[in-house]
Amino acid sequence: VDGRGVYAFFESGELARVGHDGRVAWQRSLVKEYGAYANEFGIGHSPAQNDDTLFVLVDDPGVAYLLAVDKRTGRNRWKVEREPRKSWTSPVVTRHRGREMVLTSA
């Protein structure tokens, strides 16, 4: 949640922003864009955020990536492929010595 609205990432692969007025500002299906999840236990990651970017980690045996999404438009800022794996860790955004870092697991 921030001043623009509520951000949600669902096990189905849907990623969305809903405004505080209840209207969907943008919505997209990461499964349709990048492939289905193969993990028998489902996806359990939560997005992280800074002022203007939403970070979504997908670590799955089928597809794996870290995605940075513009919070205003829902479009990708960047995407980094990762080696497929099982993990349920959420990314963390932190600052160190004046630089912002996005941290993930394994």
Protein Blocks (a to p, Z undefined) as FASTA:
>chain_A
ZZkbccdddfkopacdddfkopafbdcdfklmnopcfbfnbpabdcdddfkbccdddddf
kbgcdddddfknopafbdcdddddddfbdcddddeehiacdddeZZ
